[in-house]
């Protein structure tokens, strides 16, 4: 198992958001294009991962999942949301059953 974590990736993305050159960093380029662009890329990658789950082999799904996680963190960074905030929300949700937690959510 690798020692690389989502927190490590989030740190890299945050650093590139602060000091990355959009001419040299894909992350900095995406972030310079705004939240809508990062959201679009995340959506595209999520669809590709879903399709890979159904039609591709394991290696392809692993690859697409990497893209999804990366683009999710870039989108969160664009909105000023940290991975720690998301993890705190997930931790809070583990204090009750998923069915109870979902029933308490406001409809979108």
N, C-alpha and C positions, 0 to 999 in steps of 0.2 A: 504494500500500500504506500502511496505517496505521502509525503509530509506537507504538500502544497494544499492550502485551504482556500475557501471562499474569502476569508478575511484577508489572506495574502493577496488575492486578486483584487479585492476592494481597495487595498492600500495602493497597489500599482495604479489602478484607475484614478484614485484620488490624486496621486502625485502627478500623473499626466494631465489631469484636469487643471492643476495649479501651474505646472511649468512646461507642459508639453507643447511642441511646435506642431500646429496642424499640417505643416508641410512634411513632417517626419513621423508623426504619431497618428495612427488610425483612431485611437481613443480621443486625442485632442481634436482631430478633425470632426468626428461625430459630435462631440460636445459643442464645438463651435457652430454647428448647424442647428442647434436648439433641441428642445424637448420633443417637438413633433417628429423630428428626424430620428431621434433615438427610439421613440416609441414605435415608429414605423419599422425600424430595423428589428426591434425586439419581436414585434408581431410576425414579421416575415420568418424570423428564425424559429419562433414557436410553431408556426405552421409546418415548416420543414421538419422539425423534430417529430411532430405528430404524424406526419406522413411517413417518416423513416421508421417509426414504431410499428407501422402497419405493413410497409412494403419493402423495407431494406433489412440488411443484416445488422447484427449487434454493433459492429465497428462503426457503421454509418450512424446509428442512433447515438452512440457514445460521442462521436464527433459533433453531431447536431446539438446534443445536449450541452456540450462545451460552449457552442455558439450562443445558445439560449441563456446560459448562466452569465456569460460575459456581457451580452447585450442587456440583460436585466439589470446588472450592476451599473452599466453605463447610463441606462435610463434613470435609475434611482439617483445616481450622482447628478444628472442633469436637473433633477427636481430637488436636490439638496437633502435627500433621504439617505441615511447611512444603513449599512448592513446590520449594525447593532440595533437600530430601531426596528427593523424587520424581525430580527431574531428575538427581541423582547416581546414583540407581538405574538410570535409563534410559541414562545415559552408561556405566555399568559394563556394561550389557547389550550395548552396541555393540562391545565388545571381543571378542565371539565371534559366531558365526552364531546366528540366532534359533532354529534347530532344535536346536543344541547347548545353548543357554541354556534352552530350554523343557524339554529332557530332564533337566536337572539340578534343576528345581524339584520341591519336595515336592508330592504331590497334596493337593488341598484336601478 
